[in-house]
């Protein structure tokens, strides 16, 4: 029976045999970014210039040797093709009485837009005996990222436009940033971050993003509405035991310009991929 089946299969014409559909050939294009080459902020070395592959290596290295680490590696397929890619990474390590907890996460565009990071976040929950002082944390932040755009409401905010940090006329030093960190944001200074039309408070956009799904589709409206091209937020929550110490630090990096650019590239590539799988009819009207 098996022999007859093999003979029958060999006798079939090539046209009758099933054929595997060729893999879709993606030609990646690098999206535009809010950050210039000389001013590209990063979180643990992960920036808007990082691909999912290079970011994954940093995630693995940062959490190496931590036995309680939880990893969430989110894979997606590109359109109707067989091409899969890493859309998001979330690694976490729980806090304890003697250990600092950490959550590191990042979201990436599709392979069509070079699978680049457009969202990066890191949260540190310090063990009681490892809590740094606010002054120390502010110094480290400003040594790494420079003078912030605005400080207050437990945040240091950096907003980017035209490849540079947006200035609202306040020049923060470490001492003035420390003085302002726990006060409400100065409303007169905050208003300067809006466009003349009142469009797009970047402070509000950052806060809304933190409560949303981090897919490109979910964040696109915020990216289009924000009156800045990129943002870096550092939130320092005081310790309940010692107000001058930091109990939790959260770092958030957003490339709004990169999101808009990547979405446009991805939409074009998805349309091309759809047309390749389902080509439009080529018939034409008859000659009358």
RODO-2510 file (C-alpha; in nm, 4 decimals, decimal comma):
residues 288
     n   res          X          Y          Z
     1     x     0,0000     0,0000     0,0000
     2     x     0,2801     0,2393     0,0953
     3     x     0,4728     0,1479    -0,2219
     4     x     0,1709     0,2249    -0,4431
     5     x     0,1236     0,5611    -0,2667
     6     x     0,4863     0,6552    -0,3315
     7     x     0,4571     0,5576    -0,6984
     8     x     0,1408     0,7656    -0,7308
     9     x     0,3102     1,0686    -0,5713
    10     x     0,6100     1,0421    -0,8023
    11     x     0,3800     1,0204    -1,1025
    12     x     0,2097     1,3511    -1,0175
    13     x     0,3021     1,6469    -1,2364
    14     x     0,5024     1,9296    -1,0736
    15     x     0,2005     2,1583    -1,1123
    16     x    -0,0094     1,9256    -0,8998
    17     x     0,2377     1,9184    -0,6102
    18     x     0,1857     2,1631    -0,3206
    19     x     0,4317     2,4516    -0,3208
    20     x     0,5560     2,6506    -0,0246
    21     x     0,4800     3,0209    -0,0483
    22     x     0,8011     3,2233    -0,0650
    23     x     0,8901     3,4255     0,2450
    24     x     0,8095     3,7952     0,2157
    25     x     1,1251     3,9978     0,1550
    26     x     1,1280     4,2919     0,3965
    27     x     1,3576     4,5798     0,3075
    28     x     1,4002     4,7668     0,6384
    29     x     1,4086     5,1451     0,6540
    30     x     1,5447     5,3235     0,9605
    31     x     1,2808     5,5558     1,1107
    32     x     1,3513     5,9158     1,1966
    33     x     1,4252     5,9892     1,5625
    34     x     1,3748     6,2733     1,8079
    35     x     1,7316     6,2301     1,9241
    36     x     2,0452     6,3511     1,7485
    37     x     2,3628     6,1451     1,7325
    38     x     2,5315     6,3621     1,9985
    39     x     2,2223     6,3784     2,2163
    40     x     2,0777     6,0290     2,2305
    41     x     1,9611     5,9441     2,5859
    42     x     1,9601     5,5815     2,6898
    43     x     1,8439     5,3635     2,9756
    44     x     2,1062     5,1004     3,0602
    45     x     2,2487     5,1497     2,7105
    46     x     1,9132     5,1009     2,5348
    47     x     1,8167     5,3969     2,3150
    48     x     1,5979     5,4684     2,0139
    49     x     1,8917     5,3478     1,8059
    50     x     1,8713     4,9992     1,9619
    51     x     1,7198     4,7067     1,7753
    52     x     1,5332     4,4310     1,9574
    53     x     1,8365     4,2062     1,9144
    54     x     2,0866     4,4466     2,0688
    55     x     1,8423     4,5352     2,3477
    56     x     1,7858     4,1662     2,4251
    57     x     2,1586     4,1230     2,4856
    58     x     2,1481     4,4068     2,7418
    59     x     1,8397     4,2586     2,9107
    60     x     2,0094     3,9190     2,9388
    61     x     2,3323     4,0682     3,0732
    62     x     2,1555     4,2926     3,3271
    63     x     1,9503     4,0075     3,4757
    64     x     2,2158     3,7373     3,4515
    65     x     2,2487     3,5319     3,7673
    66     x     1,9167     3,6452     3,9180
    67     x     1,7294     3,3242     3,9889
    68     x     1,3912     3,4919     4,0500
    69     x     1,3827     3,6754     3,7168
    70     x     1,0615     3,6616     3,5129
    71     x     1,0959     3,7144     3,1391
    72     x     0,8261     3,8082     2,8898
    73     x     0,9427     3,8046     2,5273
    74     x     0,6524     3,9082     2,3058
    75     x     0,6659     3,7883     1,9443
    76     x     0,4446     3,9062     1,6586
    77     x     0,4060     3,8211     1,2909
    78     x     0,4421     4,0864     1,0260
    79     x     0,1070     4,1109     0,8502
    80     x     0,0096     3,7868     0,6766
    81     x     0,3703     3,6821     0,6209
    82     x     0,5655     3,4129     0,8034
    83     x     0,8105     3,6742     0,9327
    84     x     0,8087     3,6969     1,3140
    85     x     0,9835     3,9572     1,5275
    86     x     1,0251     4,0704     1,8878
    87     x     0,7655     4,3385     1,9631
    88     x     0,8368     4,3816     2,3341
    89     x     1,0619     4,2668     2,6172
    90     x     0,9746     4,2741     2,9879
    91     x     1,2179     4,1371     3,2486
    92     x     1,1433     4,1682     3,6207
    93     x     1,3096     4,0845     3,9491
    94     x     1,1061     4,1105     4,2726
    95     x     1,2072     4,3417     4,5600
    96     x     1,2869     4,1996     4,9003
    97     x     1,4102     4,2973     5,2433
    98     x     1,7708     4,2747     5,1246
    99     x     1,7383     4,3059     4,7460
   100     x     1,6384     4,5864     4,5119
   101     x     1,3578     4,4960     4,2736
   102     x     1,3771     4,5896     3,9070
   103     x     1,1509     4,5929     3,6026
   104     x     1,3030     4,6636     3,2607
   105     x     1,0814     4,6881     2,9539
   106     x     1,0992     4,8031     2,5947
   107     x     0,8787     4,8059     2,2848
   108     x     0,9953     4,7819     1,9243
   109     x     0,8686     4,8628     1,5784
   110     x     0,8361     4,5997     1,3052
   111     x     1,1218     4,4682     1,0874
   112     x     1,0083     4,7066     0,8125
   113     x     1,1198     4,9981     1,0316
   114     x     1,4354     4,8175     1,1500
   115     x     1,2773     4,6751     1,4686
   116     x     1,3883     4,9840     1,6654
   117     x     1,3015     5,0740     2,0262
   118     x     1,0518     5,3575     2,0634
   119     x     0,9697     5,3005     2,4332
   120     x     1,2105     5,2054     2,7145
   121     x     1,1328     5,1976     3,0870
   122     x     1,3110     5,0936     3,4029
   123     x     1,1706     5,0809     3,7563
   124     x     1,3866     5,0286     4,0659
   125     x     1,2319     4,9527     4,4061
   126     x     1,5181     4,9902     4,6516
   127     x     1,5641     4,7604     4,9502
   128     x     1,5324     4,9549     5,2796
   129     x     1,9063     4,9473     5,3458
   130     x     1,9956     5,0371     4,9844
   131     x     1,7896     5,3540     4,9341
   132     x     1,9975     5,6379     4,7857
   133     x     1,9495     5,9985     4,8872
   134     x     1,7519     6,2326     4,6598
   135     x     2,0596     6,4507     4,6221
   136     x     2,2667     6,1536     4,5054
   137     x     2,0021     6,0397     4,2563
   138     x     1,9549     6,3887     4,1123
   139     x     2,3315     6,4253     4,0713
   140     x     2,3546     6,0934     3,8860
   141     x     2,0608     6,1827     3,6606
   142     x     2,1987     6,5252     3,5707
   143     x     2,5521     6,3911     3,5223
   144     x     2,4137     6,1445     3,2682
   145     x     2,1408     6,3434     3,0921
   146     x     2,2267     6,7085     3,1556
   147     x     2,0020     6,9853     3,2852
   148     x     1,6303     6,8980     3,2676
   149     x     1,3574     7,0992     3,0966
   150     x     1,1385     7,1196     3,4068
   151     x     1,1464     6,9746     3,7610
   152     x     0,8642     6,9174     4,0063
   153     x     0,5904     6,6792     4,1143
   154     x     0,8679     6,4250     4,1986
   155     x     0,9882     6,4273     3,8360
   156     x     1,2780     6,5495     3,6292
   157     x     1,1451     6,5939     3,2754
   158     x     1,3578     6,6170     2,9619
   159     x     1,1737     6,7138     2,6440
   160     x     1,3377     6,7088     2,3014
   161     x     1,2649     6,8984     1,9817
   162     x     1,4851     6,9646     1,6804
   163     x     1,7606     6,7412     1,8152
   164     x     1,8069     6,9337     2,1409
   165     x     1,6588     6,9594     2,4906
   166     x     1,3713     7,2070     2,5091
   167     x     1,4380     7,5055     2,7352
   168     x     1,1667     7,7024     2,9153
   169     x     1,3993     7,9654     3,0546
   170     x     1,4863     7,7901     3,3822
   171     x     1,8448     7,6704     3,4177
   172     x     1,8493     7,3939     3,6764
   173     x     2,1542     7,3139     3,8854
   174     x     2,1653     7,0150     4,1201
   175     x     2,0701     7,2307     4,4188
   176     x     1,7734     7,3993     4,2473
   177     x     1,6522     7,0648     4,1075
   178     x     1,6670     6,9149     4,4585
   179     x     1,4707     7,2110     4,5936
   180     x     1,2033     7,1796     4,3224
   181     x     1,1654     6,7992     4,3010
   182     x     0,8894     6,7611     4,5634
   183     x     0,7058     7,0840     4,4802
   184     x     0,4228     7,1063     4,2250
   185     x     0,5307     7,1952     3,8724
   186     x     0,5410     7,5715     3,8217
   187     x     0,2253     7,6326     3,6111
   188     x     0,3767     7,9326     3,4309
   189     x     0,6786     7,7283     3,3297
   190     x     0,4658     7,4267     3,2350
   191     x     0,2462     7,6416     3,0059
   192     x     0,5545     7,7317     2,8007
   193     x     0,5750     7,3663     2,6958
   194     x     0,2440     7,3934     2,5085
   195     x     0,2188     7,5159     2,1519
   196     x     0,0590     7,8553     2,0851
   197     x    -0,2626     7,6678     2,0093
   198     x    -0,2449     7,5001     2,3517
   199     x    -0,1566     7,1728     2,1800
   200     x     0,0152     6,8848     2,3402
   201     x     0,1378     6,9154     2,6976
   202     x     0,4331     6,6779     2,6958
   203     x     0,3989     6,6276     3,0721
   204     x     0,0416     6,5045     3,0246
   205     x     0,1439     6,2892     2,7267
   206     x     0,4151     6,1127     2,9299
   207     x     0,1717     6,0446     3,2143
   208     x    -0,0956     5,9070     2,9794
   209     x     0,1535     5,6828     2,8005
   210     x     0,2590     5,5223     3,1276
   211     x    -0,0956     5,3941     3,1788
   212     x    -0,1461     5,2650     2,8243
   213     x    -0,0631     4,9539     2,6294
   214     x     0,2808     5,0101     2,4784
   215     x     0,2041     4,8907     2,1246
   216     x     0,2799     5,1375     1,8458
   217     x    -0,0870     5,1580     1,7491
   218     x    -0,1923     5,2412     2,1071
   219     x     0,0671     5,5197     2,1471
   220     x     0,0433     5,6798     1,8032
   221     x    -0,2234     5,9378     1,8903
   222     x    -0,0198     6,0550     2,1900
   223     x     0,2885     6,0824     1,9708
   224     x     0,1023     6,2926     1,7131
   225     x    -0,0541     6,5178     1,9755
   226     x     0,2520     6,5897     2,1887
   227     x     0,4228     6,9268     2,1458
   228     x     0,7645     6,7614     2,1574
   229     x     0,9436     6,4963     1,9542
   230     x     1,0820     6,2926     2,2431
   231     x     1,0752     6,2715     2,6207
   232     x     1,2717     6,1330     2,9116
   233     x     1,1013     6,1205     3,2500
   234     x     1,2715     6,0368     3,5797
   235     x     1,0351     5,9935     3,8747
   236     x     1,1812     5,9784     4,2272
   237     x     0,9358     5,8587     4,4923
   238     x     1,0472     5,9278     4,8512
   239     x     1,0957     5,6467     5,0977
   240     x     0,8175     5,6112     5,3540
   241     x     1,0782     5,5639     5,6261
   242     x     1,3103     5,8513     5,5329
   243     x     1,1722     6,1362     5,3150
   244     x     1,5198     6,2428     5,2044
   245     x     1,5774     5,8950     5,0585
   246     x     1,4389     5,7459     4,7356
   247     x     1,2197     5,4381     4,7703
   248     x     1,1464     5,3969     4,3995
   249     x     1,2950     5,5407     4,0804
   250     x     1,1252     5,5147     3,7417
   251     x     1,2914     5,6040     3,4119
   252     x     1,0843     5,6366     3,0927
   253     x     1,2179     5,7122     2,7445
   254     x     0,9792     5,7922     2,4570
   255     x     1,0641     5,8663     2,0943
   256     x     0,7432     6,0290     1,9662
   257     x     0,8989     6,1257     1,6330
   258     x     1,0282     5,7709     1,5927
   259     x     0,6798     5,6315     1,6582
   260     x     0,5228     5,8469     1,3865
   261     x     0,7990     5,7671     1,1375
   262     x     0,7953     5,3922     1,2115
   263     x     0,4157     5,3773     1,1808
   264     x     0,4341     5,5349     0,8345
   265     x     0,7058     5,2928     0,7226
   266     x     0,5179     4,9946     0,8646
   267     x     0,1895     5,0948     0,6985
   268     x     0,3592     5,1199     0,3599
   269     x     0,5313     4,7844     0,4011
   270     x     0,2099     4,6148     0,5185
   271     x     0,0246     4,7466     0,2141
   272     x     0,2998     4,6155    -0,0142
   273     x     0,2958     4,2787     0,1638
   274     x    -0,0828     4,2546     0,1315
   275     x    -0,0690     4,3384    -0,2393
   276     x     0,1970     4,0733    -0,2933
   277     x    -0,0224     3,8056    -0,1355
   278     x    -0,3442     3,9350    -0,2930
   279     x    -0,2510     4,1167    -0,6138
   280     x    -0,5251     4,3430    -0,7512
   281     x    -0,6954     4,2258    -1,0745
   282     x    -0,5195     4,3369    -1,3910
   283     x    -0,8206     4,3384    -1,6215
   284     x    -0,8967     4,6468    -1,8263
   285     x    -1,2065     4,7857    -1,9892
   286     x    -1,2675     4,6586    -2,3443
   287     x    -1,2222     4,8878    -2,6408
   288     x    -1,5571     5,0365    -2,7391
***
